[in-house]
Amino acid sequence: MKDQNEVGLIAKLIEGCRHYFNLPENYREYQWTQTKAYKRRLGTVKYFWIIGGSLMLISGHIAFILGGSLFLSFVSFAYLDE
């Protein structure tokens, strides 16, 4: 039940941003976020962030944490793009 509430909260946040910027529902980038492929990729990105974050916490080295965060951010954006 908690997962559905989190998804609902995220959906409301995205919907609110879409209304704030006056973006129509047929906006291509918005439609991409509603596809199964995007949701599957988002799950993969979450998995890699969990693994990467755990490794960063285990290492405790600030350079590894900073470098890992920047690398994971870049890979996340690149992977979630169409």
C-alpha positions in Angstrom: 0.0 0.0 0.0 2.9 2.3 0.7 4.2 2.0 -2.8 0.9 3.1 -4.3 0.9 6.2 -2.0 4.4 7.1 -3.1 3.5 6.7 -6.8 0.4 8.8 -6.3 2.4 11.5 -4.6 5.0 11.5 -7.5 2.2 11.5 -10.1 0.5 14.5 -8.3 3.9 16.3 -8.3 4.5 15.7 -12.0 0.9 16.7 -12.8 1.3 19.9 -10.7 4.5 20.8 -12.6 2.8 20.1 -15.9 -0.1 22.5 -15.0 2.3 25.1 -13.6 4.3 25.3 -16.9 1.0 25.0 -19.0 2.2 21.8 -20.8 -0.4 19.9 -22.6 -0.8 16.1 -22.1 0.2 15.4 -25.7 3.6 16.9 -24.9 6.1 14.3 -26.2 8.4 14.2 -23.1 5.4 13.9 -20.8 4.0 11.0 -22.8 7.4 9.3 -22.6 7.2 9.3 -18.8 3.9 7.3 -19.0 5.3 4.4 -21.0 6.2 1.0 -19.7 9.7 1.3 -21.1 10.3 4.4 -19.1 8.9 2.9 -15.9 11.1 -0.2 -16.4 14.2 2.0 -16.9 13.3 4.1 -13.8 13.2 0.9 -11.8 16.7 0.0 -13.1 18.0 3.4 -12.2 16.6 3.1 -8.7 18.3 -0.2 -8.3 21.7 1.2 -9.4 21.3 4.2 -7.1 20.7 1.8 -4.1 23.7 -0.3 -5.0 25.9 2.7 -5.7 24.7 4.6 -2.6 25.5 1.5 -0.4 29.0 1.3 -1.9 29.5 5.0 -1.3 28.5 4.6 2.3 30.7 1.6 2.8 33.7 3.3 1.4 33.3 6.5 3.4 35.9 8.3 1.1 34.6 11.7 0.1 36.2 11.6 -3.3 34.5 8.3 -4.1 31.2 9.6 -2.8 31.4 12.8 -4.9 32.7 11.0 -8.0 30.1 8.2 -7.6 27.2 10.7 -7.2 28.2 12.7 -10.3 28.7 9.5 -12.3 25.4 8.0 -11.2 23.6 11.3 -11.9 25.0 11.4 -15.5 24.3 7.8 -16.2 20.7 8.2 -14.8 19.9 11.1 -17.0 21.5 9.5 -20.1 19.7 6.2 -19.5 16.3 7.7 -18.8 16.4 9.8 -22.0 14.6 8.6 -25.0 
